[in-house]
Structures are given as C-alpha cells and as structure tokens.
Amino acid sequence: MEIIYGKHAVGAALIAARRKPKKLFVSVNIQSSIHLPAGTFSLRDGKLCLPNRKETVPIQVCTKQHLDSLTSNVVHQGIALAASRYPLQPWSHPVLKQLSDQVTQSPKSFGLSVLACGVQDPANLGSILRSSYCLGIKHVYLSERKTAKLTPTVCKISAGASELLDIFSVQDESSFLAHLHDLNILCLAATPEPISSVIPHFQTDCLFMGSNALIHRTLKPSGVMLVVGNEENGIPEKICRACAGSISVTQARDSVVDSLNVGVATGILLSGLRGKPTFPPDSCSVKKQHDRSIKRRPWKEAFREQATRKILE
C-alpha cells in the first residue's frame, strides 16, 4: 500500500486504473463532486465514483496535520490517495513487437521509447516520465541496475505521468538490446561524447537541421530506443557499445556548469528525435543526392557511412 499525493498524481491514478484505490483523503468537505486536473469525479453515498467502473472509493475528510503525517510533510495540495503499488511488469518480446508493428502498420508512425539505466534521483526519473508522456512516448523501460523505483515521489514529480505510461522493468540490458536489434529498433545512447570513432554520434544542433530525417526517412528503423544513464557515471560502457549510435545535447556553455541533468537532457533529445525533419534551402540538393546514394541499403551500413562522410556537418 502506498500514499499518492498531489492533485495531478491522484487524478491520474484514479483515471488510469492501474492501481487499486483504497481510500481518498481530503482536507475540505466535498458536496457532490471533486474537480481534479484529470477530470471531475462525482460522489454517491459519500464515496467517490470511478469513471467506467462500478467500484467506489471511501472518502475521509481530515485535517492538514493528518495529511502532513500521511505524506511525511510534503506538498500534498490537500489531497492523498491510499492505493496499491504500481504493477510494474518485466519487459517481454510481444511488447517490443508491438512497438515495431506500429511503424509497419502505419508508415507515418515512428515508434520512440526510453530506457532509463541507473537514474537514481526520483526528481530526474519523474522529469523523464513527464517529458515522455507529453512528447507522445508510450513505453518506458526501467533498468533494475540501481534505478529509482516508482515511488509516490516520482508520481508527484511526474504530475501523474507515471500512471499513464506503460512502464516495464529490464533486468538484463544486454538481452534486451539484442532483442531490439532483432526487431530493427535503433538504439541511441545519450552520451556527452562519442562512444568510439566507429560508432556514429549526433548532436541536437544537427537534429533540428535534418539528422532526424536520416533516421525517419532513410534508415527506416522499426522504432528508436533512447538510452539514458546515471547522473554521475552515465551509461555503462557495455551497454553503450551495444547501441548503434550515440546522441548528445549541444551546449553553448560548459565552463562552470558542465552538463544538463538527465531529466532535462532527455526531454530535449526526445523532442529532437520526434520532431518533423526540416532542411534549410541550401541543403536540399545534398539531401536528394544522399537519399539516392543509400537507397535500398541496410540502415546500419548507411548509418555508419553517414557518420564517416559527415553529411550532417
């Protein structure tokens, strides 16, 4: 049993129906309905009615001091929900196949997912989940390698996004990445520097000028998996080398504050990867020549040639 708190988090938990709610705690009397960012919930016989479900949730009106005690003195906005834990399930091949099939069935679709490997700060994990939800990501994978758990704190920081996403655990990252490769899902490691001289590296100043067109239009993978790592040590080298490429955020300053936190960086990278590819006028002829030169070639070969020829520069 956990205590979820905050208007966004509680509303999302009630709407998503992943958890089993036990009791709702509020600091004010409720007359006929309660208004939350996720929607309006009506009351019946003093209990909260859940949308599209027959079950109801008991409501207890309590003091702010009691809510403070329940939530360990965090900012709860006068509402908390006692509910079961998030039903985190291990990843499975059918889940990855579903991601691949989305692209096959809809050519305009572009499957993008996130693997968090060793993200320890709940604030960063919550930020990653919130950005993922807002940018249209459906699947997020959490490595069991020292990664923060889906606690009420993560739920609150994510503004309830953790309740609305399909989140899976990953125990063996090597096996997981091998399955991604088999399904033609492109793995990009978020690293500040290139992994090696033979593994392509992208930066966001190129992403918004057309390098994502290479991924979307030319390579035609069945999806992209963005891998993000630990706040201090980044992604383990073994996992980095299992990825087909790396990607980083271009920084204008790095003398004193030398990097972005992983939550902010993930949001920027996801936005760049999912954005509609655009080309400046003077690059159109280069794009056409490049498209013709790598037509009908395996995406990995084209990907590596693209890096060595530095088409994106």
C-alpha positions as a Markdown table, in Angstrom:
| # | Residue | x | y | z |
|---|---|---|---|---|
| 1 | Met | 0.0 | 0.0 | 0.0 |
| 2 | Glu | 1.2 | 3.5 | -0.9 |
| 3 | Ile | 0.1 | 7.0 | -0.3 |
| 4 | Ile | -0.1 | 9.0 | -3.5 |
| 5 | Tyr | -0.4 | 12.8 | -3.1 |
| 6 | Gly | -1.0 | 15.9 | -5.2 |
| 7 | Lys | -3.9 | 16.8 | -7.4 |
| 8 | His | -2.3 | 15.7 | -10.7 |
| 9 | Ala | -0.9 | 12.4 | -9.3 |
| 10 | Val | -4.1 | 11.4 | -7.6 |
| 11 | Gly | -6.3 | 12.3 | -10.5 |
| 12 | Ala | -4.1 | 10.3 | -12.9 |
| 13 | Ala | -4.1 | 7.3 | -10.6 |
| 14 | Leu | -7.9 | 7.3 | -10.5 |
| 15 | Ile | -8.2 | 7.7 | -14.3 |
| 16 | Ala | -5.5 | 5.2 | -15.3 |
| 17 | Ala | -6.9 | 2.4 | -13.1 |
| 18 | Arg | -3.6 | 0.6 | -12.8 |
| 19 | Arg | -3.7 | 0.7 | -9.0 |
| 20 | Lys | -6.5 | -0.5 | -6.7 |
| 21 | Pro | -7.6 | 2.6 | -4.7 |
| 22 | Lys | -8.4 | 2.0 | -1.0 |
| 23 | Lys | -9.3 | 5.4 | 0.5 |
| 24 | Leu | -9.2 | 9.1 | -0.6 |
| 25 | Phe | -8.1 | 11.7 | 2.0 |
| 26 | Val | -9.1 | 15.3 | 1.5 |
| 27 | Ser | -8.7 | 18.4 | 3.6 |
| 28 | Val | -12.1 | 20.0 | 2.7 |
| 29 | Asn | -15.7 | 18.8 | 2.7 |
| 30 | Ile | -16.9 | 17.7 | -0.7 |
| 31 | Gln | -20.5 | 18.3 | -1.6 |
| 32 | Ser | -21.4 | 16.5 | -4.9 |
| 33 | Ser | -18.2 | 16.2 | -6.9 |
| 34 | Ile | -14.5 | 16.8 | -6.8 |
| 35 | His | -12.6 | 18.6 | -9.5 |
| 36 | Leu | -9.1 | 17.4 | -10.4 |
| 37 | Pro | -6.9 | 18.2 | -13.4 |
| 38 | Ala | -7.6 | 14.7 | -14.7 |
| 39 | Gly | -11.4 | 15.3 | -14.6 |
| 40 | Thr | -14.4 | 15.7 | -12.4 |
| 41 | Phe | -15.4 | 12.8 | -10.1 |
| 42 | Ser | -18.9 | 12.6 | -8.8 |
| 43 | Leu | -20.0 | 11.3 | -5.3 |
| 44 | Arg | -22.5 | 8.6 | -4.4 |
| 45 | Asp | -23.4 | 7.9 | -0.8 |
| 46 | Gly | -20.4 | 9.8 | 0.4 |
| 47 | Lys | -18.0 | 7.8 | -1.8 |
| 48 | Leu | -16.0 | 8.7 | -4.9 |
| 49 | Cys | -17.3 | 7.2 | -8.2 |
| 50 | Leu | -14.7 | 6.0 | -10.6 |
| 51 | Pro | -15.2 | 6.6 | -14.3 |
| 52 | Asn | -16.4 | 3.5 | -16.3 |
| 53 | Arg | -16.2 | 1.3 | -13.2 |
| 54 | Lys | -18.7 | 0.1 | -10.6 |
| 55 | Glu | -16.5 | 0.4 | -7.6 |
| 56 | Thr | -16.3 | 3.4 | -5.4 |
| 57 | Val | -13.6 | 4.8 | -3.1 |
| 58 | Pro | -14.3 | 5.8 | 0.5 |
| 59 | Ile | -13.6 | 9.4 | 1.4 |
| 60 | Gln | -12.2 | 10.7 | 4.6 |
| 61 | Val | -12.1 | 14.4 | 5.4 |
| 62 | Cys | -9.1 | 15.1 | 7.6 |
| 63 | Thr | -7.0 | 18.0 | 8.9 |
| 64 | Lys | -3.9 | 19.3 | 7.2 |
| 65 | Gln | -1.9 | 18.0 | 10.0 |
| 66 | His | -3.2 | 14.5 | 9.4 |
| 67 | Leu | -2.4 | 14.8 | 5.7 |
| 68 | Asp | 1.1 | 16.1 | 6.6 |
| 69 | Ser | 1.6 | 13.0 | 8.7 |
| 70 | Leu | 0.3 | 10.6 | 6.0 |
| 71 | Thr | 2.6 | 12.1 | 3.3 |
| 72 | Ser | 5.7 | 12.8 | 5.5 |
| 73 | Asn | 5.2 | 16.6 | 5.4 |
| 74 | Val | 5.5 | 17.0 | 1.6 |
| 75 | Val | 3.4 | 19.4 | -0.6 |
| 76 | His | 0.2 | 17.4 | -0.9 |
| 77 | Gln | -2.2 | 20.1 | -2.1 |
| 78 | Gly | -4.8 | 18.9 | 0.4 |
| 79 | Ile | -5.4 | 15.5 | -1.2 |
| 80 | Ala | -3.9 | 12.0 | -0.9 |
| 81 | Leu | -4.9 | 8.5 | -2.1 |
| 82 | Ala | -4.1 | 5.2 | -0.4 |
| 83 | Ala | -3.7 | 2.6 | -3.2 |
| 84 | Ser | -1.8 | -0.5 | -4.2 |
| 85 | Arg | 1.6 | -0.2 | -5.7 |
| 86 | Tyr | 2.2 | 0.4 | -9.4 |
| 87 | Pro | 2.0 | -3.0 | -11.1 |
| 88 | Leu | 5.5 | -2.9 | -12.8 |
| 89 | Gln | 5.9 | -5.8 | -15.2 |
| 90 | Pro | 9.1 | -7.1 | -16.7 |
| 91 | Trp | 9.6 | -6.4 | -20.4 |
| 92 | Ser | 8.5 | -9.0 | -22.9 |
| 93 | His | 9.1 | -9.7 | -26.6 |
| 94 | Pro | 5.4 | -9.1 | -27.5 |
| 95 | Val | 5.7 | -5.6 | -26.0 |
| 96 | Leu | 8.7 | -4.8 | -28.3 |
| 97 | Lys | 7.0 | -6.4 | -31.3 |
| 98 | Gln | 4.0 | -4.1 | -30.7 |
| 99 | Leu | 6.3 | -1.1 | -30.9 |
| 100 | Ser | 7.8 | -2.4 | -34.2 |
| 101 | Asp | 4.3 | -3.3 | -35.6 |
| 102 | Gln | 3.1 | 0.3 | -35.0 |
| 103 | Val | 5.6 | 1.5 | -37.6 |
| 104 | Thr | 4.8 | -1.3 | -40.0 |
| 105 | Gln | 1.1 | -0.8 | -39.9 |
| 106 | Ser | 1.3 | 3.0 | -40.1 |
| 107 | Pro | 4.2 | 4.4 | -42.3 |
| 108 | Lys | 3.6 | 7.8 | -40.8 |
| 109 | Ser | 4.1 | 6.4 | -37.3 |
| 110 | Phe | 7.5 | 6.5 | -35.6 |
| 111 | Gly | 8.0 | 4.4 | -32.5 |
| 112 | Leu | 10.1 | 6.1 | -29.9 |
| 113 | Ser | 10.8 | 4.7 | -26.4 |
| 114 | Val | 13.1 | 5.4 | -23.5 |
| 115 | Leu | 15.3 | 3.1 | -21.4 |
| 116 | Ala | 16.5 | 4.6 | -18.1 |
| 117 | Cys | 19.6 | 2.8 | -16.9 |
| 118 | Gly | 20.8 | 3.8 | -13.4 |
| 119 | Val | 18.8 | 7.0 | -13.0 |
| 120 | Gln | 18.8 | 7.3 | -9.2 |
| 121 | Asp | 17.3 | 10.7 | -8.4 |
| 122 | Pro | 13.5 | 10.4 | -8.1 |
| 123 | Ala | 13.2 | 14.0 | -9.4 |
| 124 | Asn | 15.1 | 13.1 | -12.6 |
| 125 | Leu | 13.1 | 10.0 | -13.1 |
| 126 | Gly | 9.9 | 11.9 | -12.6 |
| 127 | Ser | 11.0 | 14.5 | -15.1 |
| 128 | Ile | 11.9 | 11.8 | -17.7 |
| 129 | Leu | 8.4 | 10.3 | -17.3 |
| 130 | Arg | 6.6 | 13.6 | -17.5 |
| 131 | Ser | 8.6 | 14.6 | -20.7 |
| 132 | Ser | 8.0 | 11.1 | -22.2 |
| 133 | Tyr | 4.2 | 11.4 | -21.7 |
| 134 | Cys | 4.0 | 15.0 | -23.0 |
| 135 | Leu | 6.0 | 14.1 | -26.1 |
| 136 | Gly | 3.9 | 11.1 | -27.0 |
| 137 | Ile | 6.0 | 8.3 | -25.8 |
| 138 | Lys | 4.0 | 5.2 | -24.9 |
| 139 | His | 6.6 | 2.8 | -23.5 |
| 140 | Val | 9.3 | 3.5 | -20.9 |
| 141 | Tyr | 11.7 | 0.8 | -19.6 |
| 142 | Leu | 13.5 | 1.0 | -16.3 |
| 143 | Ser | 16.7 | -1.0 | -15.8 |
| 144 | Glu | 16.9 | -2.7 | -12.4 |
| 145 | Arg | 20.5 | -1.6 | -12.3 |
| 146 | Lys | 20.4 | 1.0 | -9.4 |
| 147 | Thr | 17.4 | 2.8 | -11.0 |
| 148 | Ala | 15.0 | 4.7 | -8.8 |
| 149 | Lys | 11.7 | 3.0 | -8.0 |
| 150 | Leu | 8.2 | 4.2 | -9.0 |
| 151 | Thr | 7.5 | 5.8 | -5.6 |
| 152 | Pro | 4.8 | 8.3 | -4.7 |
| 153 | Thr | 7.5 | 11.0 | -5.0 |
| 154 | Val | 8.2 | 10.0 | -8.6 |
| 155 | Cys | 4.5 | 10.0 | -9.3 |
| 156 | Lys | 4.1 | 13.5 | -7.9 |
| 157 | Ile | 7.1 | 15.0 | -9.7 |
| 158 | Ser | 5.9 | 13.4 | -13.0 |
| 159 | Ala | 2.5 | 15.1 | -12.5 |
| 160 | Gly | 0.8 | 11.7 | -12.7 |
| 161 | Ala | 2.5 | 10.8 | -16.0 |
| 162 | Ser | 3.9 | 7.6 | -14.4 |
| 163 | Glu | 0.3 | 6.4 | -14.0 |
| 164 | Leu | -0.5 | 7.0 | -17.7 |
| 165 | Leu | 2.6 | 5.4 | -19.3 |
| 166 | Asp | 3.3 | 1.7 | -19.9 |
| 167 | Ile | 6.4 | 1.1 | -17.8 |
| 168 | Phe | 8.4 | -2.1 | -17.8 |
| 169 | Ser | 11.4 | -3.3 | -15.9 |
| 170 | Val | 14.6 | -4.6 | -17.5 |
| 171 | Gln | 16.9 | -7.0 | -15.6 |
| 172 | Asp | 19.3 | -8.0 | -18.4 |
| 173 | Glu | 20.1 | -5.0 | -20.6 |
| 174 | Ser | 22.3 | -7.0 | -23.0 |
| 175 | Ser | 19.5 | -9.4 | -23.8 |
| 176 | Phe | 17.0 | -6.5 | -24.0 |
| 177 | Leu | 19.2 | -4.6 | -26.5 |
| 178 | Ala | 19.8 | -7.8 | -28.6 |
| 179 | His | 16.0 | -8.2 | -29.0 |
| 180 | Leu | 15.8 | -4.6 | -30.1 |
| 181 | His | 18.4 | -5.2 | -32.7 |
| 182 | Asp | 16.5 | -8.3 | -34.0 |
| 183 | Leu | 13.4 | -6.1 | -34.4 |
| 184 | Asn | 15.3 | -3.4 | -36.3 |
| 185 | Ile | 14.8 | -0.9 | -33.5 |
| 186 | Leu | 17.6 | 1.6 | -33.4 |
| 187 | Cys | 19.3 | 2.2 | -30.0 |
| 188 | Leu | 20.8 | 5.6 | -29.3 |
| 189 | Ala | 22.9 | 6.1 | -26.2 |
| 190 | Ala | 22.7 | 9.6 | -24.6 |
| 191 | Thr | 26.4 | 10.4 | -24.0 |
| 192 | Pro | 28.2 | 13.7 | -23.8 |
| 193 | Glu | 31.0 | 12.5 | -26.1 |
| 194 | Pro | 31.2 | 9.9 | -28.9 |
| 195 | Ile | 31.4 | 6.3 | -27.7 |
| 196 | Ser | 34.2 | 5.4 | -30.2 |
| 197 | Ser | 35.5 | 6.5 | -33.6 |
| 198 | Val | 33.4 | 3.8 | -35.4 |
| 199 | Ile | 30.0 | 4.5 | -33.7 |
| 200 | Pro | 28.1 | 7.4 | -35.1 |
| 201 | His | 27.5 | 10.4 | -32.8 |
| 202 | Phe | 24.8 | 13.0 | -33.2 |
| 203 | Gln | 24.2 | 16.4 | -31.6 |
| 204 | Thr | 21.0 | 18.3 | -31.2 |
| 205 | Asp | 22.2 | 21.3 | -33.3 |
| 206 | Cys | 22.1 | 18.8 | -36.2 |
| 207 | Leu | 18.9 | 17.1 | -35.1 |
| 208 | Phe | 16.8 | 20.2 | -35.8 |
| 209 | Met | 18.6 | 20.7 | -39.1 |
| 210 | Gly | 17.8 | 17.3 | -40.5 |
| 211 | Ser | 19.8 | 14.5 | -39.0 |
| 212 | Asn | 16.5 | 13.1 | -37.7 |
| 213 | Ala | 15.5 | 12.9 | -41.4 |
| 214 | Leu | 18.3 | 10.3 | -41.8 |
| 215 | Ile | 16.6 | 8.2 | -39.1 |
| 216 | His | 13.0 | 8.9 | -40.1 |
| 217 | Arg | 13.2 | 8.7 | -43.9 |
| 218 | Thr | 16.4 | 7.0 | -44.9 |
| 219 | Leu | 17.2 | 4.4 | -42.3 |
| 220 | Lys | 13.6 | 3.4 | -41.7 |
| 221 | Pro | 14.1 | 1.5 | -38.4 |
| 222 | Ser | 11.1 | 0.0 | -36.7 |
| 223 | Gly | 11.5 | 2.4 | -33.9 |
| 224 | Val | 14.1 | 4.2 | -31.8 |
| 225 | Met | 15.1 | 3.4 | -28.2 |
| 226 | Leu | 16.8 | 6.4 | -26.4 |
| 227 | Val | 19.0 | 5.0 | -23.6 |
| 228 | Val | 19.8 | 7.4 | -20.7 |
| 229 | Gly | 22.1 | 6.7 | -17.8 |
| 230 | Asn | 23.2 | 7.6 | -14.3 |
| 231 | Glu | 23.5 | 11.2 | -13.2 |
| 232 | Glu | 27.3 | 10.8 | -12.4 |
| 233 | Asn | 28.6 | 7.8 | -14.3 |
| 234 | Gly | 26.3 | 7.8 | -17.3 |
| 235 | Ile | 25.6 | 4.6 | -19.2 |
| 236 | Pro | 27.8 | 1.5 | -18.5 |
| 237 | Glu | 30.3 | 1.0 | -21.3 |
| 238 | Lys | 29.0 | -2.4 | -22.2 |
| 239 | Ile | 25.5 | -1.0 | -22.8 |
| 240 | Cys | 26.9 | 1.9 | -24.8 |
| 241 | Arg | 28.7 | -0.4 | -27.2 |
| 242 | Ala | 25.6 | -2.4 | -27.7 |
| 243 | Cys | 23.9 | 0.7 | -29.1 |
| 244 | Ala | 24.1 | 1.6 | -32.8 |
| 245 | Gly | 24.9 | 5.2 | -32.2 |
| 246 | Ser | 25.1 | 8.0 | -29.6 |
| 247 | Ile | 23.5 | 11.4 | -29.2 |
| 248 | Ser | 24.1 | 14.4 | -27.1 |
| 249 | Val | 22.7 | 17.9 | -26.4 |
| 250 | Thr | 24.8 | 20.7 | -27.9 |
| 251 | Gln | 25.7 | 23.1 | -25.1 |
| 252 | Ala | 26.5 | 26.8 | -25.5 |
| 253 | Arg | 28.4 | 26.9 | -22.2 |
| 254 | Asp | 30.3 | 24.3 | -20.3 |
| 255 | Ser | 33.0 | 26.1 | -18.3 |
| 256 | Val | 31.3 | 26.1 | -14.8 |
| 257 | Val | 28.1 | 24.2 | -15.2 |
| 258 | Asp | 29.4 | 21.5 | -17.4 |
| 259 | Ser | 26.2 | 19.5 | -18.2 |
| 260 | Leu | 22.4 | 19.3 | -18.1 |
| 261 | Asn | 20.7 | 17.0 | -15.7 |
| 262 | Val | 19.5 | 13.8 | -17.2 |
| 263 | Gly | 15.8 | 14.8 | -16.9 |
| 264 | Val | 16.2 | 18.0 | -18.9 |
| 265 | Ala | 18.5 | 16.3 | -21.4 |
| 266 | Thr | 16.1 | 13.5 | -22.1 |
| 267 | Gly | 13.3 | 16.0 | -22.8 |
| 268 | Ile | 15.4 | 17.9 | -25.3 |
| 269 | Leu | 16.6 | 14.7 | -27.0 |
| 270 | Leu | 13.1 | 13.2 | -27.3 |
| 271 | Ser | 11.8 | 16.5 | -28.8 |
| 272 | Gly | 14.5 | 16.4 | -31.4 |
| 273 | Leu | 14.1 | 12.8 | -32.3 |
| 274 | Arg | 10.4 | 13.0 | -32.7 |
| 275 | Gly | 10.3 | 16.4 | -34.5 |
| 276 | Lys | 9.3 | 16.7 | -38.1 |
| 277 | Pro | 12.5 | 16.7 | -40.2 |
| 278 | Thr | 13.3 | 20.0 | -41.9 |
| 279 | Phe | 16.1 | 21.0 | -44.3 |
| 280 | Pro | 17.5 | 24.5 | -45.0 |
| 281 | Pro | 17.2 | 25.5 | -48.7 |
| 282 | Asp | 20.9 | 25.1 | -49.4 |
| 283 | Ser | 20.9 | 21.5 | -48.1 |
| 284 | Cys | 18.1 | 20.2 | -50.4 |
| 285 | Ser | 20.4 | 19.1 | -53.2 |
| 286 | Val | 22.7 | 17.4 | -50.7 |
| 287 | Lys | 19.7 | 15.6 | -49.2 |
| 288 | Lys | 18.5 | 14.4 | -52.6 |
| 289 | Gln | 21.9 | 13.1 | -53.6 |
| 290 | His | 22.3 | 11.4 | -50.2 |
| 291 | Asp | 18.8 | 9.8 | -50.4 |
| 292 | Arg | 19.7 | 8.3 | -53.8 |
| 293 | Ser | 23.1 | 7.1 | -52.8 |
| 294 | Ile | 21.9 | 5.0 | -49.8 |
| 295 | Lys | 18.6 | 3.8 | -51.3 |
| 296 | Arg | 17.8 | 0.1 | -50.7 |
| 297 | Arg | 20.8 | -0.3 | -48.5 |
| 298 | Pro | 20.8 | -1.7 | -44.9 |
| 299 | Trp | 20.2 | 1.1 | -42.4 |
| 300 | Lys | 23.3 | 0.2 | -40.3 |
| 301 | Glu | 25.6 | 0.4 | -43.3 |
| 302 | Ala | 24.0 | 3.7 | -44.3 |
| 303 | Phe | 24.2 | 4.9 | -40.8 |
| 304 | Arg | 27.9 | 4.3 | -40.5 |
| 305 | Glu | 28.7 | 5.8 | -43.9 |
| 306 | Gln | 26.7 | 8.8 | -42.9 |
| 307 | Ala | 28.9 | 9.3 | -39.9 |
| 308 | Thr | 32.2 | 8.9 | -41.8 |
| 309 | Arg | 31.2 | 11.2 | -44.7 |
| 310 | Lys | 30.0 | 13.8 | -42.2 |
| 311 | Ile | 27.0 | 14.7 | -44.3 |
| 312 | Leu | 25.3 | 16.3 | -41.3 |
| 313 | Glu | 28.0 | 18.9 | -40.8 |
